[in-house]
């Protein structure tokens, strides 16, 4: 009996370690995304199109494996999906453009600001004031964002504009999540992501063409690695692990993304961070953790559908 208990405890510890490894590996894979967007010889919006388009067949397989319906969505749901997908496409386009204009650490932090914005939206929707640690998150968010935006403006107007593009992406991502939160519970994340991709792909393609970007890659390597790491490995591991951790742990794991992006920015692109930059990142990172911890349930969606 005692041996059986020890064996079950070891299996539990091994499973917990596997889930934690999956959560961290998913965040690490996603942290490589901004670097690969810069390496792509297409335009930034074109890279966003390819990463969504190439993922679509796999999403269909995942939806079928999860026994989630792909057909039979009512007209109201399809309208909401169309609106949410447009917000998602503009979010991804704005983020990719911002990646090329600002530092990788900033791009990753501001691009993930959707959690903070959702927290603000929760106050507005509930018509209530923040409480306790939520006030702390607001102060950290405003302080961290102010420092990072100010430092970008000191470097050049271009990096400041890049930060604004990434911050806009965070707002649009929150719009996407809020628009589809009810339908997500009804139809399942994978099924909904299939339809989001179907609607988002033409929006991204038309936007890339309108901007005059090169769409067809000469070198497919960065695009394929971006699609595999961000779409398949990153999202697959996150969806696998998200339901097994409280939001606070998800928020803490999220901080690996800007940390890794900042290291890549320094080692590959020579993006040096001052102590003030690090302080701003830490403040905004703390705000993200608190915002995540205030959520009742972590979302299975990531920016990479």
C-alpha positions as CSV (number, residue, x, y, z in Angstrom):
1,X,0.0,0.0,0.0
2,X,2.8,2.4,0.9
3,X,4.7,1.5,-2.3
4,X,1.6,2.2,-4.3
5,X,1.3,5.6,-2.7
6,X,4.9,6.4,-3.4
7,X,4.5,5.3,-7.0
8,X,1.4,7.5,-7.4
9,X,3.2,10.5,-5.9
10,X,6.1,10.0,-8.3
11,X,3.7,9.9,-11.2
12,X,2.0,13.0,-10.0
13,X,5.3,14.8,-9.7
14,X,6.4,13.7,-13.1
15,X,3.1,14.9,-14.7
16,X,3.4,18.2,-12.9
17,X,6.9,18.7,-14.1
18,X,5.8,17.8,-17.7
19,X,3.0,20.3,-17.6
20,X,5.3,23.0,-16.3
21,X,7.9,22.2,-19.0
22,X,5.2,22.4,-21.6
23,X,4.0,25.8,-20.3
24,X,7.6,27.2,-20.3
25,X,8.5,25.7,-23.7
26,X,5.4,27.2,-25.2
27,X,6.3,30.6,-24.0
28,X,9.9,30.2,-25.2
29,X,8.7,29.2,-28.7
30,X,6.4,32.2,-28.8
31,X,9.3,34.5,-27.7
32,X,11.1,33.6,-30.9
33,X,8.3,35.0,-33.0
34,X,9.4,38.7,-33.2
35,X,12.9,37.7,-34.2
36,X,11.6,35.5,-37.0
37,X,9.3,38.3,-38.2
38,X,12.4,40.5,-38.6
39,X,14.2,37.8,-40.5
40,X,11.4,37.2,-43.0
41,X,12.0,38.7,-46.4
42,X,8.3,39.4,-46.9
43,X,6.6,42.4,-45.4
44,X,5.6,42.2,-41.7
45,X,1.9,41.9,-42.5
46,X,2.6,39.3,-45.2
47,X,4.5,37.2,-42.5
48,X,1.3,37.5,-40.4
49,X,-0.8,36.2,-43.3
50,X,1.5,33.2,-43.8
51,X,1.7,32.1,-40.2
52,X,-2.1,32.1,-39.9
53,X,-2.7,30.6,-43.4
54,X,-0.2,27.7,-42.9
55,X,-1.7,26.9,-39.5
56,X,-5.3,26.5,-40.8
57,X,-5.1,22.8,-41.9
58,X,-3.6,21.8,-38.6
59,X,-6.3,23.7,-36.7
60,X,-8.9,21.8,-38.6
61,X,-7.2,18.5,-37.6
62,X,-7.0,19.7,-33.9
63,X,-10.7,20.6,-33.9
64,X,-11.7,17.2,-35.3
65,X,-9.5,15.4,-32.8
66,X,-11.3,17.4,-30.0
67,X,-14.7,16.5,-31.5
68,X,-15.5,20.2,-31.9
69,X,-18.1,21.1,-34.6
70,X,-16.8,23.0,-37.6
71,X,-20.2,23.5,-39.4
72,X,-23.6,24.6,-38.3
73,X,-22.7,27.9,-36.7
74,X,-25.6,30.3,-36.6
75,X,-25.6,33.6,-38.5
76,X,-25.1,35.7,-35.3
77,X,-22.0,33.7,-34.4
78,X,-20.6,34.1,-37.9
79,X,-21.1,37.9,-37.7
80,X,-19.3,38.0,-34.3
81,X,-16.5,35.9,-35.7
82,X,-16.2,38.2,-38.7
83,X,-15.9,41.2,-36.3
84,X,-13.6,39.5,-33.9
85,X,-11.4,38.1,-36.8
86,X,-11.0,41.6,-38.3
87,X,-9.8,42.8,-34.9
88,X,-7.5,39.9,-34.6
89,X,-6.1,40.4,-38.1
90,X,-5.5,44.1,-37.4
91,X,-3.9,43.2,-34.1
92,X,-1.5,40.8,-35.7
93,X,-0.7,43.3,-38.5
94,X,-0.1,46.1,-36.0
95,X,2.1,43.9,-33.8
96,X,4.2,42.7,-36.8
97,X,4.7,46.3,-38.0
98,X,5.7,47.4,-34.5
99,X,8.2,44.6,-34.1
100,X,10.2,46.1,-37.0
101,X,10.2,49.6,-35.4
102,X,10.9,49.1,-31.7
103,X,13.0,46.9,-29.4
104,X,12.0,43.2,-29.2
105,X,11.5,43.3,-25.5
106,X,9.2,46.3,-25.8
107,X,7.3,44.7,-28.7
108,X,6.7,41.5,-26.7
109,X,5.6,43.3,-23.5
110,X,3.2,45.8,-25.2
111,X,1.9,43.1,-27.5
112,X,0.9,41.1,-24.5
113,X,-0.9,44.1,-22.8
114,X,-4.2,42.6,-23.7
115,X,-4.4,41.0,-20.2
116,X,-4.2,44.5,-18.6
117,X,-6.7,46.0,-21.0
118,X,-9.1,43.1,-20.3
119,X,-8.8,43.9,-16.6
120,X,-9.7,47.5,-17.3
121,X,-12.6,46.3,-19.4
122,X,-13.8,44.2,-16.6
123,X,-14.1,47.2,-14.3
124,X,-16.1,49.1,-17.0
125,X,-18.4,46.2,-17.7
126,X,-19.0,45.5,-14.0
127,X,-19.3,49.3,-13.2
128,X,-17.0,48.9,-10.2
129,X,-13.7,50.3,-9.0
130,X,-10.5,48.2,-8.8
131,X,-9.7,46.7,-5.4
132,X,-6.5,45.8,-3.6
133,X,-3.8,44.4,-5.9
134,X,-5.8,45.6,-9.0
135,X,-4.9,49.2,-8.1
136,X,-1.3,48.0,-7.8
137,X,-1.5,46.5,-11.3
138,X,-2.8,49.8,-12.7
139,X,0.0,51.8,-11.1
140,X,2.6,49.3,-12.3
141,X,1.1,49.3,-15.8
142,X,1.0,53.1,-16.1
143,X,4.5,53.5,-14.6
144,X,6.1,50.8,-16.7
145,X,4.5,51.9,-19.9
146,X,5.4,55.5,-19.2
147,X,9.1,54.6,-18.7
148,X,9.3,52.4,-21.8
149,X,7.5,54.9,-24.0
150,X,9.6,57.7,-22.7
151,X,12.8,55.8,-23.3
152,X,11.7,54.9,-26.8
153,X,11.0,58.6,-27.5
154,X,14.6,59.4,-26.3
155,X,16.0,56.8,-28.7
156,X,14.1,58.0,-31.8
157,X,10.6,58.8,-33.0
158,X,10.6,55.5,-34.9
159,X,10.9,53.3,-31.8
160,X,8.2,55.4,-30.1
161,X,5.9,54.8,-33.0
162,X,6.8,51.1,-32.9
163,X,5.8,50.9,-29.2
164,X,2.4,52.6,-30.1
165,X,1.8,50.0,-32.9
166,X,2.5,47.2,-30.4
167,X,0.3,48.8,-27.7
168,X,-2.5,49.2,-30.3
169,X,-2.0,45.5,-31.0
170,X,-2.7,44.7,-27.4
171,X,-5.9,46.8,-27.5
172,X,-7.1,45.0,-30.6
173,X,-6.3,41.6,-29.1
174,X,-8.5,42.5,-26.1
175,X,-11.3,43.5,-28.5
176,X,-10.9,40.1,-30.2
177,X,-11.2,38.2,-27.0
178,X,-14.1,40.2,-25.6
179,X,-16.0,39.9,-28.9
180,X,-15.8,36.1,-29.0
181,X,-15.6,35.1,-25.3
182,X,-19.2,33.8,-25.3
183,X,-18.9,31.9,-28.5
184,X,-15.7,30.4,-27.4
185,X,-17.4,28.6,-24.6
186,X,-20.2,27.5,-26.8
187,X,-18.2,26.0,-29.8
188,X,-14.7,25.3,-28.4
189,X,-11.4,27.1,-28.9
190,X,-10.1,25.0,-31.8
191,X,-13.3,25.2,-33.8
192,X,-13.6,28.9,-33.3
193,X,-9.9,29.4,-34.2
194,X,-10.5,27.7,-37.5
195,X,-13.2,30.2,-38.4
196,X,-11.1,33.1,-37.1
197,X,-8.3,32.1,-39.4
198,X,-10.7,31.7,-42.4
199,X,-11.9,35.3,-41.9
200,X,-8.5,36.8,-40.8
201,X,-6.4,35.4,-43.8
202,X,-8.1,37.5,-46.5
203,X,-8.0,40.6,-44.3
204,X,-4.2,40.2,-43.8
205,X,-3.6,39.4,-47.4
206,X,-5.5,42.4,-48.7
207,X,-3.8,44.7,-46.2
208,X,-0.4,43.4,-47.2
209,X,-1.1,44.0,-50.9
210,X,-2.6,47.5,-50.1
211,X,0.6,48.4,-48.3
212,X,2.7,47.2,-51.3
213,X,4.5,44.5,-49.3
214,X,6.2,41.6,-51.0
215,X,4.0,38.6,-50.2
216,X,5.7,35.6,-51.7
217,X,8.9,34.7,-49.7
218,X,12.2,34.2,-51.5
219,X,13.5,32.4,-48.5
220,X,10.8,30.3,-46.8
221,X,12.9,29.3,-43.8
222,X,12.0,32.2,-41.5
223,X,8.3,31.9,-42.4
224,X,8.2,28.1,-41.9
225,X,10.1,28.3,-38.6
226,X,7.8,31.2,-37.5
227,X,4.7,29.1,-38.3
228,X,6.1,25.9,-36.7
229,X,7.4,27.6,-33.5
230,X,4.6,30.2,-32.9
231,X,1.6,28.4,-34.4
232,X,2.1,24.7,-33.8
233,X,4.6,24.3,-30.9
234,X,3.9,27.6,-29.1
235,X,0.1,27.4,-29.2
236,X,-0.1,23.6,-29.0
237,X,2.0,23.5,-25.8
238,X,0.1,26.4,-24.2
239,X,-3.3,25.0,-25.0
240,X,-2.1,21.6,-23.6
241,X,-0.9,23.2,-20.3
242,X,-3.1,26.3,-19.7
243,X,-6.0,24.4,-18.1
244,X,-3.8,22.9,-15.5
245,X,-2.4,26.1,-13.9
246,X,-3.9,29.0,-12.0
247,X,-3.8,32.4,-13.8
248,X,-1.0,33.6,-11.5
249,X,1.4,30.9,-12.8
250,X,0.3,31.6,-16.3
251,X,1.2,35.3,-15.8
252,X,4.6,34.4,-14.3
253,X,5.4,32.1,-17.2
254,X,4.3,34.8,-19.6
255,X,7.3,36.9,-18.4
256,X,9.7,34.5,-20.0
257,X,8.7,35.9,-23.4
258,X,9.9,39.5,-23.0
259,X,13.0,38.3,-21.2
260,X,14.0,36.0,-24.0
261,X,13.0,38.6,-26.6
262,X,15.2,41.2,-24.9
263,X,18.2,38.8,-24.8
264,X,17.7,38.1,-28.6
265,X,17.4,41.8,-29.2
266,X,20.7,42.5,-27.4
267,X,22.7,39.5,-28.8
268,X,21.4,39.7,-32.5
269,X,20.4,43.4,-33.0
270,X,22.6,45.1,-30.4
271,X,19.5,46.5,-28.5
272,X,21.1,47.6,-25.2
273,X,18.8,48.0,-22.2
274,X,19.6,50.5,-19.5
275,X,18.7,50.0,-15.8
276,X,15.7,52.4,-16.4
277,X,14.5,50.2,-19.3
278,X,14.8,47.1,-17.1
279,X,12.8,48.9,-14.3
280,X,10.1,49.8,-16.8
281,X,9.9,46.2,-18.1
282,X,9.7,44.9,-14.5
283,X,6.9,47.2,-13.6
284,X,4.9,46.4,-16.8
285,X,5.7,42.7,-16.3
286,X,4.4,42.8,-12.7
287,X,1.2,44.5,-14.0
288,X,0.8,41.6,-16.5
289,X,1.2,39.0,-13.7
290,X,-1.4,40.8,-11.4
291,X,-3.8,41.2,-14.4
292,X,-3.5,37.5,-15.2
293,X,-4.0,36.6,-11.5
294,X,-7.2,38.6,-11.4
295,X,-8.8,36.5,-14.2
296,X,-11.2,33.8,-13.1
297,X,-10.0,31.4,-15.7
298,X,-7.0,31.5,-18.1
299,X,-8.0,31.7,-21.8
300,X,-6.8,29.0,-24.1
301,X,-6.3,31.5,-26.9
302,X,-3.0,33.0,-27.8
303,X,-2.2,35.7,-30.3
304,X,-1.0,32.9,-32.6
305,X,-4.1,31.1,-33.7
